[in-house]
Amino acid sequence: MAKRSEFQERLFALDMPFRRKKRTRAEDLRDFIIETAEDRGLEDRRGKLKKFMVTFDKKKNSNFDYWLFDEILIQISNGVGGTGIRKPMHQLRIMDYRKDAKHLLANIRFYCRHYPNLDMDRALVMLVSDNAGYRLLRGVYRT
């Protein structure tokens, strides 16, 4: 068996405190991310962690799966060495990532394309400074 990369070690160490159905979905997603991580450039360790804001518009009359979207962000963030995601406001997620916003957006869109219930109209990814926002919730959603 080949040695696991640091990305894979972090992803397999991710705590998935779910019951059977959600745990199975999260593990399937994790396996898919691991299969494509090298091709998507997620295993690259260059650069320091930066905070990015992620928000999106879902299509009208769609059954958007917010849980699955959050799980994609959590697993990407933890895989690159982040601490999970924060949800300071409705429809806004903040996560850690090593590369630029364009690369993060491309990866999010790639993984969302493989799930029909993650149909988005638009998505926005921006670099965030530590003092951005007023009266935002500061807790970590899930690590």
C-alpha positions in Angstrom: 0.0 0.0 0.0 1.3 3.4 -1.0 2.2 5.9 1.8 -0.5 8.5 2.4 0.3 12.1 1.6 -0.1 14.8 4.3 -3.3 15.9 2.6 -4.7 12.3 2.9 -3.6 12.0 6.5 -5.4 15.2 7.5 -8.5 14.2 5.6 -8.7 10.7 7.2 -8.1 12.3 10.6 -11.2 14.5 10.1 -13.9 13.7 12.7 -17.2 12.8 11.0 -19.7 12.8 13.9 -22.7 11.8 11.8 -25.2 8.9 11.9 -25.1 6.3 9.2 -26.6 8.1 6.1 -24.6 11.3 6.5 -21.4 9.5 7.4 -21.7 7.4 4.3 -22.2 10.5 2.1 -19.3 12.2 3.8 -17.0 9.2 3.4 -18.0 8.9 -0.3 -17.2 12.6 -0.8 -13.8 12.2 1.0 -12.9 9.2 -1.3 -13.8 11.3 -4.3 -11.7 14.3 -3.1 -8.7 12.0 -2.4 -9.0 10.4 -5.9 -8.9 13.8 -7.5 -6.7 15.8 -5.0 -3.4 15.4 -6.9 -5.0 16.5 -10.3 -6.7 19.5 -8.7 -3.5 20.7 -6.9 -4.8 20.2 -3.4 -1.8 18.3 -2.2 0.5 21.3 -2.9 2.0 22.6 0.4 3.5 25.8 -0.9 2.1 29.1 0.6 0.6 29.9 3.9 -3.0 29.5 4.9 -5.2 32.5 4.1 -8.9 33.1 5.0 -11.3 33.1 2.1 -15.0 34.1 2.1 -17.3 31.8 0.1 -20.8 32.7 -0.9 -23.2 31.6 -3.7 -26.6 32.0 -5.3 -28.5 28.8 -5.8 -30.8 28.4 -8.7 -34.5 29.1 -8.3 -36.7 26.1 -7.4 -33.8 23.8 -6.7 -33.3 21.5 -3.7 -29.9 22.8 -2.8 -28.1 20.5 -0.3 -26.4 23.0 2.1 -25.0 20.2 4.2 -23.2 18.6 1.3 -21.8 22.0 0.2 -20.5 22.7 3.7 -19.0 19.2 3.8 -17.0 19.9 0.6 -15.6 23.1 2.1 -14.8 21.4 5.4 -13.0 18.6 3.8 -11.0 20.8 1.4 -10.1 23.1 4.3 -9.0 20.3 6.6 -7.1 18.6 3.9 -4.9 21.6 3.2 -4.3 22.2 6.9 -7.1 24.5 7.8 -9.4 24.4 10.8 -12.8 23.8 9.1 -15.2 26.5 8.2 -16.9 29.3 10.0 -20.4 30.6 9.3 -20.5 34.2 10.5 -23.8 34.9 8.6 -26.4 33.1 6.6 -25.1 32.2 3.1 -21.5 33.1 4.1 -18.7 30.6 4.8 -15.1 31.4 5.8 -12.4 28.8 5.3 -8.7 28.4 5.1 -6.9 27.7 1.8 -3.3 27.9 0.6 -3.6 29.1 -3.0 -5.5 32.0 -4.5 -9.3 32.7 -4.8 -9.4 31.6 -8.4 -8.0 28.2 -7.7 -10.4 27.7 -4.7 -13.4 28.7 -6.8 -12.3 26.3 -9.6 -12.1 23.4 -7.1 -15.4 24.2 -5.4 -17.2 24.3 -8.8 -15.5 21.1 -9.9 -16.8 19.2 -6.9 -20.2 20.8 -7.0 -20.5 19.8 -10.7 -20.5 16.1 -9.7 -23.6 16.5 -7.5 -26.9 17.4 -9.1 -28.3 18.9 -5.9 -25.5 21.5 -5.7 -26.7 23.5 -8.6 -25.5 27.1 -8.3 -26.1 30.2 -10.4 -23.1 32.2 -9.2 -20.4 31.8 -6.6 -18.1 34.4 -5.0 -14.7 33.7 -3.3 -12.7 36.6 -1.8 -9.7 36.9 0.4 -10.7 38.2 3.9 -8.7 40.1 6.4 -9.1 39.4 10.2 -10.9 42.6 10.9 -13.6 42.3 8.2 -17.2 42.6 9.3 -19.1 44.0 12.3 -20.9 41.8 14.9 -20.2 38.6 13.1 -20.4 35.2 14.8 -16.9 34.0 15.6 -17.3 30.3 16.3 -16.1 27.5 14.2 -18.9 25.6 12.5 -17.2 22.2 12.4 -13.6 21.1 12.3 
